[in-house]
Amino acid sequence: MLAERGMTLTELSERTGITMANLSILKTGKARAIRFTTLTEICDVLGATPAELFSIRPDTDA
């Protein structure tokens, strides 16, 4: 999605106020949860919906 928008993770961080560390965790799929306000901010800046950003995968730790 970032590449489609011609945006870097650094630029997304600056526009959303979300730290690079938190965005990196989300980008790599290592996040276990996301706050609604964080998701909303990312969607607003990227002009996207949550469904366009995330997919649900089965938990492999079970």
MARFIPA-179269 format. One line per 2 residues: number of its first residue (from 1); their letters; for each residue x, y, z of N, C-alpha, C, O. Coordinates in Angstrom, 3 decimals. Layout:
BEGIN
NUM) A) X,Y,Z,X,Y,Z,X,Y,Z,X,Y,Z  ...
% end
This chain:
BEGIN
1) ML) 0.840,-1.191,0.000,0.000,0.000,0.000,0.883,1.253,0.000,0.580,2.224,-0.692  1.962,1.232,0.765,2.863,2.394,0.792,3.448,2.657,-0.593,3.488,3.799,-1.052
3) AE) 3.895,1.607,-1.246,4.485,1.761,-2.572,3.450,2.290,-3.565,3.761,3.137,-4.402  2.235,1.794,-3.470,1.161,2.265,-4.352,0.908,3.756,-4.174,0.547,4.450,-5.124
5) RG) 1.098,4.240,-2.953,0.859,5.652,-2.653,2.117,6.498,-2.821,2.080,7.715,-2.639  3.243,5.844,-3.173,4.502,6.564,-3.329,4.978,7.166,-2.016,5.516,8.272,-1.982
7) MT) 4.771,6.422,-0.935,5.070,6.927,0.400,6.023,5.965,1.114,5.935,4.749,0.949  6.921,6.525,1.898,7.826,5.706,2.698,7.248,5.517,4.099,6.319,6.216,4.503
9) LT) 7.807,4.573,4.818,7.387,4.354,6.199,7.691,5.591,7.045,6.932,5.933,7.952  8.789,6.248,6.746,9.151,7.480,7.456,8.100,8.562,7.235,7.700,9.244,8.179
11) EL) 7.659,8.718,6.004,6.639,9.718,5.703,5.313,9.377,6.385,4.631,10.261,6.903  4.953,8.095,6.382,3.726,7.673,7.071,3.826,7.984,8.554,2.854,8.434,9.160
13) SE) 4.978,7.750,9.138,5.198,8.052,10.547,5.025,9.541,10.821,4.379,9.930,11.794  5.602,10.365,9.964,5.500,11.815,10.138,4.055,12.299,9.990,3.610,13.167,10.741
15) RT) 3.334,11.745,9.039,1.957,12.182,8.796,0.968,11.691,9.852,-0.035,12.350,10.125  1.257,10.526,10.446,0.322,9.955,11.426,0.702,10.247,12.866,-0.155,10.238,13.750
17) GI) 1.983,10.507,13.109,2.446,10.670,14.478,2.684,9.341,15.174,2.886,9.298,16.388  2.662,8.262,14.411,2.913,6.922,14.949,4.402,6.639,14.794,4.986,6.931,13.751
19) TM) 5.012,6.076,15.822,6.456,5.850,15.789,6.848,4.861,14.690,6.064,3.997,14.297  8.066,5.011,14.214,8.599,4.094,13.213,8.610,2.663,13.747,8.335,1.719,13.007
21) AN) 8.925,2.505,15.022,8.968,1.166,15.618,7.596,0.499,15.542,7.487,-0.668,15.164  6.562,1.236,15.899,5.215,0.657,15.861,4.769,0.363,14.432,4.150,-0.671,14.178
23) LS) 5.074,1.251,13.508,4.713,1.001,12.122,5.471,-0.195,11.559,4.917,-0.974,10.784  6.720,-0.342,11.941,7.515,-1.467,11.475,6.938,-2.793,11.960,6.893,-3.766,11.208
25) IL) 6.499,-2.829,13.209,5.876,-4.037,13.759,4.611,-4.382,12.982,4.350,-5.551,12.694  3.838,-3.375,12.649,2.627,-3.606,11.857,2.975,-4.088,10.449,2.358,-5.016,9.927
27) KT) 3.965,-3.449,9.850,4.336,-3.768,8.473,4.862,-5.189,8.340,4.596,-5.853,7.339  5.598,-5.660,9.324,6.184,-7.001,9.254,5.216,-8.094,9.689,5.532,-9.279,9.592
29) GK) 4.039,-7.699,10.166,3.042,-8.690,10.582,3.284,-9.264,11.962,2.707,-10.294,12.309  4.125,-8.621,12.756,4.438,-9.125,14.089,3.516,-8.590,15.175,3.598,-9.010,16.329
31) AR) 2.641,-7.665,14.807,1.719,-7.088,15.799,0.644,-8.102,16.161,0.144,-8.830,15.303  0.299,-8.137,17.429,-0.765,-9.026,17.892,-2.090,-8.286,17.980,-3.151,-8.905,18.049
33) AI) -2.027,-6.966,17.977,-3.237,-6.143,18.073,-2.908,-4.748,17.548,-1.744,-4.377,17.392  -3.962,-3.993,17.284,-3.793,-2.606,16.854,-4.933,-1.789,17.451,-6.085,-2.222,17.445
35) RF) -4.612,-0.625,17.958,-5.645,0.259,18.505,-6.488,0.817,17.366,-5.987,1.083,16.274  -7.757,0.985,17.639,-8.663,1.520,16.630,-8.205,2.895,16.172,-8.281,3.203,14.982
37) TT) -7.736,3.721,17.085,-7.282,5.069,16.706,-6.067,5.007,15.788,-5.940,5.823,14.876  -5.179,4.055,16.017,-4.005,3.872,15.162,-4.443,3.435,13.770,-3.971,3.972,12.767
39) LT) -5.334,2.472,13.711,-5.834,1.984,12.435,-6.535,3.096,11.665,-6.340,3.246,10.459  -7.339,3.863,12.359,-8.064,4.964,11.728,-7.102,5.988,11.146,-7.297,6.458,10.024
41) EI) -6.074,6.334,11.893,-5.098,7.325,11.422,-4.368,6.837,10.178,-4.191,7.593,9.223  -3.946,5.587,10.186,-3.258,5.022,9.025,-4.184,5.011,7.809,-3.787,5.404,6.711
43) CD) -5.410,4.561,8.015,-6.380,4.519,6.909,-6.648,5.912,6.356,-6.721,6.091,5.140  -6.794,6.888,7.225,-7.049,8.262,6.779,-5.912,8.789,5.920,-6.151,9.374,4.864
45) VL) -4.684,8.587,6.361,-3.520,9.100,5.635,-3.342,8.378,4.301,-2.990,9.001,3.299  -3.584,7.062,4.286,-3.393,6.298,3.058,-4.619,6.310,2.144,-4.547,5.863,1.000
47) GA) -5.735,6.819,2.647,-6.959,6.798,1.853,-7.404,5.376,1.570,-7.794,5.041,0.451  -7.341,4.550,2.594,-7.635,3.123,2.449,-8.612,2.669,3.526,-8.909,3.402,4.470
49) TP) -9.100,1.453,3.364,-9.953,0.839,4.379,-9.136,-0.215,5.118,-8.118,-0.676,4.600  -9.563,-0.604,6.321,-8.839,-1.670,7.039,-8.714,-2.954,6.222,-7.681,-3.622,6.275
51) AE) -9.746,-3.301,5.474,-9.712,-4.524,4.670,-8.614,-4.478,3.610,-8.093,-5.520,3.213  -8.263,-3.285,3.154,-7.203,-3.151,2.162,-5.812,-3.272,2.784,-4.833,-3.532,2.084
53) LF) -5.731,-3.083,4.085,-4.435,-3.102,4.763,-4.084,-4.439,5.399,-2.913,-4.816,5.446  -5.086,-5.155,5.885,-4.821,-6.349,6.683,-5.554,-7.570,6.164,-6.604,-7.472,5.529
55) SI) -4.975,-8.712,6.451,-5.652,-9.983,6.215,-5.551,-10.790,7.504,-4.629,-10.601,8.297  -6.484,-11.669,7.700,-6.508,-12.493,8.912,-5.921,-13.853,8.582,-6.326,-14.512,7.624
57) RP) -4.959,-14.255,9.397,-4.322,-15.565,9.239,-4.520,-16.371,10.512,-4.598,-15.800,11.600  -4.601,-17.670,10.391,-4.752,-18.494,11.603,-3.562,-18.328,12.531,-2.433,-18.131,12.082
59) DT) -3.825,-18.409,13.826,-2.769,-18.317,14.835,-1.950,-19.601,14.793,-2.489,-20.692,14.982  -0.656,-19.474,14.548,0.201,-20.656,14.428,0.756,-21.101,15.780,1.430,-22.128,15.861
61) DA) 0.481,-20.339,16.845,0.999,-20.700,18.173,0.107,-21.714,18.876,0.483,-22.243,19.922  -1.042,-21.985,18.331,-1.995,-22.878,19.007,-1.602,-24.317,18.890,-2.299,-25.191,19.405
% end
